[in-house]
Amino acid sequence: MTKPSRYRTHAAEAVKLAASATDPDDKALLLKIAQGWLDLAERASNGIWMRFRAPPPVVRKPNRRRTQA
């Protein structure tokens, strides 16, 4: 299964959950999640997501100063 198809599967699951949700806020949130999965699937299928990847974080060691006694 390709990434876009997996993302679409996750979107479909979120829509199913939204359909069975009784709380309107929960339903709205699940539909937003589904839309996010669909957007991600579209980006992955078009190769767009590669352009938006963040660079790895820079890890810096703390500056340790020695004090003279």
PAZAPA-4460 file (N, C-alpha, C; in steps of 0.05 Angstrom, whole numbers, plus 32768, in hexadecimal, padded with zeros to 4 digits):
% residues 69
    n_x    n_y    n_z   ca_x   ca_y   ca_z    c_x    c_y    c_z   seq   type   mol
   8011   7FE8   8000   8000   8000   8000   8012   8019   8000     1      M     A
   800C   802B   7FEE   801C   8044   7FEC   8014   8057   8003     2      T     A
   8026   806B   8007   801F   807F   801C   8005   808D   8016     3      K     A
   8001   8097   7FFD   7FE8   80A5   7FF8   7FCF   8093   7FFE     4      P     A
   7FD1   807A   7FF7   7FB9   8068   7FFC   7FB6   8063   8019     5      S     A
   7FCC   8061   8028   7FC9   805F   8045   7FBD   8078   8052     6      R     A
   7FC5   808F   8048   7FBA   80A8   8052   7F9C   80AA   804C     7      Y     A
   7F94   80A1   8034   7F78   80A1   802D   7F68   808E   803E     8      R     A
   7F74   8077   8045   7F67   8064   8057   7F62   8071   8072     9      T     A
   7F76   807F   807C   7F73   808D   8096   7F5D   80A2   8094    10      H     A
   7F5C   80AF   807E   7F46   80C4   807A   7F2B   80B6   807B    11      A     A
   7F28   80A0   806E   7F0F   8092   806D   7F07   8088   8089    12      A     A
   7F1A   8080   8099   7F15   8077   80B4   7F0B   808F   80C5    13      E     A
   7F17   80A6   80C1   7F0F   80BE   80D0   7EF3   80C6   80C8    14      A     A
   7EEC   80C4   80AF   7ED1   80CA   80A6   7EBD   80B7   80B2    15      V     A
   7EC3   809D   80B3   7EB1   808A   80C0   7EAD   8091   80DD    16      K     A
   7EC2   8098   80EB   7EC0   80A0   8107   7EAF   80B9   810A    17      L     A
   7EB2   80CC   80F8   7EA2   80E5   80F8   7E85   80DF   80F4    18      A     A
   7E7F   80CB   80E3   7E63   80C4   80DD   7E56   80B9   80F6    19      A     A
   7E65   80AB   8107   7E59   809F   811E   7E5B   80B1   8137    20      S     A
   7E69   80C7   8135   7E6C   80D9   814C   7E52   80E7   8152    21      A     A
   7E4C   80E9   816C   7E33   80F7   8174   7E38   8114   817B    22      T     A
   7E50   811A   8184   7E57   8135   818C   7E5F   8145   8173    23      D     A
   7E53   815C   816E   7E59   816C   8156   7E77   8175   8155    24      P     A
   7E82   817B   816C   7E9E   8183   816C   7EB1   816C   8165    25      D     A
   7EAA   8154   816F   7EBA   813C   8168   7EB8   8137   814A    26      D     A
   7E9F   8139   813F   7E9B   8134   8123   7EAB   8148   8112    27      K     A
   7EAB   8161   8119   7EBA   8176   810A   7ED7   8170   810C    28      A     A
   7EE1   8169   8123   7EFE   8163   8126   7F06   814B   8115    29      L     A
   7EF6   8136   8115   7EFC   811E   8105   7EFC   8124   80E7    30      L     A
   7EEA   8136   80DF   7EE9   813D   80C2   7F02   814E   80BB    31      L     A
   7F0B   815F   80CE   7F24   816E   80C9   7F3C   815B   80C7    32      K     A
   7F3C   8147   80D8   7F51   8133   80D7   7F51   8124   80BC    33      I     A
   7F39   811D   80B3   7F36   810F   8099   7F40   8121   8083    34      A     A
   7F3A   813A   8084   7F43   814D   806F   7F62   814F   8070    35      Q     A
   7F6D   814F   8087   7F8A   814F   808A   7F97   8137   807D    36      G     A
   7F8B   811F   8081   7F95   8107   8074   7F93   8109   8056    37      W     A
   7F7D   8114   804C   7F7A   8116   802F   7F8E   812A   8023    38      L     A
   7F93   8140   8032   7FA7   8153   8029   7FC2   8146   8028    39      D     A
   7FC8   8137   803C   7FE2   8129   803D   7FE5   8115   8027    40      L     A
   7FCF   8107   8021   7FCF   80F3   800B   7FD4   8101   7FF0    41      A     A
   7FC8   8118   7FEC   7FCC   8127   7FD3   7FE9   8131   7FD1    42      E     A
   7FF4   813B   7FE7   800F   8144   7FE7   8023   812D   7FE1    43      R     A
   801D   8116   7FED   802F   80FF   7FEA   802D   80F5   7FCD    44      A     A
   8016   80F5   7FC1   8013   80EB   7FA6   801F   80FE   7F92    45      S     A
   8021   8118   7F99   802C   812C   7F86   804A   8131   7F8D    46      N     A
   8054   8126   7FA2   8070   812A   7FAA   8074   8145   7FB6    47      G     A
   805E   8153   7FBD   8060   816E   7FC9   806B   816D   7FE5    48      I     A
   8065   8159   7FF4   806D   8158   8010   808B   8159   8014    49      W     A
   809A   8151   8000   80B7   8152   8002   80C1   816F   8004    50      M     A
   80B3   8181   7FF8   80BC   819D   7FF8   80B8   81AA   8014    51      R     A
   80A6   819F   8023   809F   81AB   803D   80AC   819E   8055    52      F     A
   80BD   818B   804F   80CB   817D   8066   80DD   8191   8074    53      R     A
   80DB   8190   808E   80EC   81A2   809E   8108   8195   80A1    54      A     A
   811C   81A6   80A2   8137   819B   80A6   8139   818E   80C2    55      P     A
   814C   817C   80C6   814E   8171   80E1   8156   8186   80F5    56      P     A
   814D   8182   810E   8153   8197   8122   8171   8197   8128    57      P     A
   817A   81AF   812F   8197   81B2   8137   8199   81AD   8154    58      V     A
   81AA   819B   815C   81AD   8194   8178   81C7   81A1   8181    59      V     A
   81C5   81B2   8194   81DD   81C0   819E   81E2   81B7   81BB    60      R     A
   81FC   81B4   81C0   8204   81AC   81DB   8204   81C6   81EC    61      K     A
   81FC   81C3   8205   81FC   81DB   8216   8218   81E6   8219    62      P     A
   821A   8200   821B   8234   820D   821E   823C   820B   823C    63      N     A
   8250   81FC   8241   8259   81F8   825D   8271   8209   8262    64      R     A
   826E   821D   8272   8284   822E   827A   828E   8226   8295    65      R     A
   82A8   8225   8297   82B4   821F   82B1   82B9   8239   82BF    66      R     A
   82B1   8239   82D8   82B7   8250   82E8   82D1   824B   82F8    67      T     A
   82E1   8260   82FB   82F9   825D   830A   82F3   8262   8327    68      Q     A
   8300   8252   8338   82FB   8254   8355   830E   8267   8362    69      A     A
***
